[in-house]
Amino acid sequence: MALTESEATRKAWLVEAISAIQNAQLGNLTSGKSSLSFNGRNVTNMSPTEMETLRRSYAAELTKLERKEQGVRTRTIRCIG
C-alpha cells in the first residue's frame, strides 16, 4: 500500500530525526547544534533518558509507516470454522 504524500514526508523526517538523535546520543553533533530541537527544547539540553524515549517513539512511528508501505499493516481477522 502506497503512503500518502504527507506520510512519505513524515517518514523522511522521522529517518532524519532518528539519525540526529543517535548522533546526539553518541556525542557526534558537530553542526546544527543550536538549531536541533524537539518539542521546543534544544537536543543538547535533553537527558539521555529523554533522548532514548524520543528515539523509541519515533522509531515505533517509522516502523508503522514502513509496515503500511509494505502492505503488512492490516487488520485481517481470520475465522476458522
C-alpha positions in Angstrom: 0.0 0.0 0.0 1.4 3.3 -1.0 1.9 6.1 1.5 0.2 9.4 1.1 2.3 12.5 0.4 2.2 13.6 4.0 3.0 10.2 5.3 6.0 10.0 2.9 7.2 13.4 4.1 6.8 12.3 7.7 8.7 9.1 7.1 11.6 11.1 5.6 11.6 13.5 8.6 11.5 10.6 11.0 14.5 8.9 9.4 16.5 12.2 9.8 15.3 12.8 13.3 16.2 9.3 14.5 19.7 9.8 12.9 20.1 13.1 14.6 19.1 11.7 18.0 21.5 8.8 17.6 24.3 11.2 16.7 23.4 13.3 19.7 23.5 10.2 22.0 26.9 9.4 20.6 28.1 13.0 21.1 28.7 13.4 17.3 26.9 16.7 16.9 29.3 18.9 15.0 27.0 21.2 13.1 23.5 22.5 13.7 23.7 22.1 17.4 21.9 25.4 18.1 19.1 24.6 15.6 18.4 21.0 16.5 15.4 20.9 18.8 12.4 18.7 19.5 9.2 19.9 21.1 10.8 23.4 21.6 13.8 22.0 23.6 17.3 22.0 22.3 18.6 18.5 21.9 21.8 19.2 23.8 19.7 20.1 26.9 17.8 16.7 26.9 18.8 14.0 29.3 20.0 10.6 27.8 16.7 9.1 29.1 14.6 11.7 27.3 16.5 11.3 24.1 16.1 7.5 24.2 12.4 7.8 24.9 12.0 10.2 22.0 14.1 7.9 19.7 12.0 4.9 20.6 8.8 6.8 20.0 9.9 8.0 16.6 11.2 4.5 15.7 7.8 3.0 16.5 6.1 5.5 14.3 8.6 4.9 11.5 8.0 1.1 11.8 4.3 1.6 11.4 4.8 3.7 8.3 7.2 1.1 6.8 4.8 -1.7 7.5 2.0 0.2 5.9 4.2 0.9 2.9 5.0 -2.8 2.6 1.3 -3.7 2.9 1.7 -5.8 6.0 0.0 -3.4 8.4 -3.6 -4.6 8.1 -6.2 -5.7 10.5 -7.2 -9.0 9.0 -9.3 -11.3 11.2 -9.3 -15.0 10.2 -12.3 -17.1 11.1 -11.6 -20.8 11.1 -14.6 -22.9 11.4 
